[in-house]
Amino acid sequence: MPETSGLVKKKRRIAVRPAVLEDAHAMWETDQACFEPSVAYPEDIFYYHLLILHDPAFVAYEGNSMAGFVLTSLENGATGLIVTIDVMPRWRRQGLASSLMQKAEDAMRLKDISSIILQVAVDNDAALGFYKKRGYYRIKQLVDYYGKGRHAYLFKKPLAKKQAAGI
């Protein structure tokens, strides 16, 4: 049974749960809707992370429609990566991204990840503010990360250990 978060809009509930392989196509469609084609990931990336790497990922549905998701990757050693977090426009600024990020961070803690990195476009003010509020800080600028003239920042957050029972 999917976990239901406290997020409500128009008397509809959002169900947040771990992603499964069957979610890959909907994740890709959501990514296509949230980012322009030059930035959105190809569909096989979602299958690769879910099927081959078994990386932690979480999806949020309103009924049968995906409201958002977060995809992570367990990098070298004790570092995790937020590959992407996507929230459909009608669900933004309602706490869904925070719920998804918390799930991702908690899952990485359980895998003994001590820090998380992510990349964000230098002109994405909403995302920059969101990550800073969650304790991420800028490490450096990545020139042309999203293509010529489209720079990103590399952000990092140390993860404090939590008691397993407290998660």
Secondary structure, DSSP 8 states (H G I E B T S, - for coil): --EEEEEEETTEEEEEEE--GGGHHHHHHHHHHHS-TTTS--HHHHHIIIIII---EEEEEETTEEEEEEEEEE-STTEEEEEEEEE-GGGTTTTHHHHHHHHHHHHHHHTT--EEEEEEETT-HHHHHHHHHTT-EEEEEETTTTSTT--EEEEEEE-----GGG-
